C-alpha cells in the first residue's frame, strides 16, 4: 500500500509564514491558518500545535484538501 501525500496549494506564500509554521490549511469555516510544529509540555505527554491566522491565498477548493506542508529547505538554507 502506498501512502500518497496530499497535493500542495501552489499559491501559499511561505515568506509570509511565521518561522515555526509547518503547515497551512483552510478550516470548515473557510478560515485559513498556519499550524506550527508541535510543542511538548515539559514532564508530560501532552502536546499542542499553535494555530495562527493566515491569508487564504485564493484557495477555492474543498477545505478537506487544503492541507499544505511547508517545503523542505533547499541547499543554501532558503525556503522554496
C-alpha positions as CSV (number, residue, x, y, z in Angstrom):
1,X,0.0,0.0,0.0
2,X,1.3,3.4,-1.0
3,X,0.7,6.5,1.2
4,X,0.0,9.4,-1.1
5,X,0.9,12.9,0.1
6,X,-1.9,15.5,-0.5
7,X,-1.2,18.0,-3.2
8,X,0.1,21.3,-2.0
9,X,-1.8,24.6,-2.7
10,X,0.7,26.3,-5.0
11,X,-0.2,29.8,-4.1
12,X,0.8,29.6,-0.4
13,X,3.5,32.2,0.1
14,X,5.8,30.8,2.8
15,X,7.6,34.1,3.0
16,X,4.5,35.3,4.9
17,X,4.5,32.4,7.3
18,X,5.7,32.5,10.9
19,X,9.2,30.9,11.3
20,X,7.9,27.8,13.0
21,X,4.9,27.3,10.7
22,X,5.0,23.8,9.3
23,X,1.5,23.6,7.6
24,X,-1.1,25.9,6.1
25,X,-4.8,24.9,5.8
26,X,-8.4,26.1,5.5
27,X,-10.9,25.0,8.1
28,X,-14.5,24.1,7.7
29,X,-15.5,27.7,8.3
30,X,-13.4,28.9,5.4
31,X,-10.7,30.5,7.6
32,X,-7.0,29.9,6.8
33,X,-4.4,29.1,9.5
34,X,-0.7,28.4,9.8
35,X,0.0,25.4,12.0
36,X,3.3,25.4,13.9
37,X,5.4,22.4,14.8
38,X,4.0,20.6,17.9
39,X,5.3,21.6,21.3
40,X,5.5,19.0,24.1
41,X,4.9,20.3,27.6
42,X,7.8,19.6,30.0
43,X,7.4,16.5,32.1
44,X,4.1,15.5,30.4
45,X,2.9,13.5,27.4
46,X,0.7,16.5,26.4
47,X,1.5,18.3,23.1
48,X,-0.2,21.1,21.1
49,X,0.4,22.8,17.8
50,X,-0.1,26.6,17.7
51,X,-2.7,27.8,15.2
52,X,-2.3,31.3,13.8
53,X,-4.5,33.2,11.3
54,X,-3.2,33.1,7.7
55,X,-4.3,34.5,4.3
56,X,-6.4,32.3,2.1
57,X,-4.1,32.8,-0.9
58,X,-7.2,32.5,-3.1
59,X,-7.9,28.8,-2.2
60,X,-11.3,27.8,-3.6
61,X,-11.3,24.0,-3.2
62,X,-12.7,21.7,-0.5
63,X,-11.2,22.6,2.8
64,X,-10.5,18.9,3.4
65,X,-8.0,19.0,0.5
66,X,-6.2,22.3,1.6
67,X,-3.5,20.9,3.9
68,X,-0.2,22.2,2.5
69,X,3.1,21.3,4.1
70,X,6.0,23.8,4.1
71,X,8.6,22.9,1.5
72,X,11.9,21.5,2.8
73,X,14.8,23.9,3.0
74,X,16.9,23.9,-0.2
75,X,20.6,23.6,-0.1
76,X,21.9,27.0,0.9
77,X,19.2,27.5,3.6
78,X,16.5,29.2,1.6
79,X,12.8,28.1,1.6
80,X,11.0,27.3,-1.6
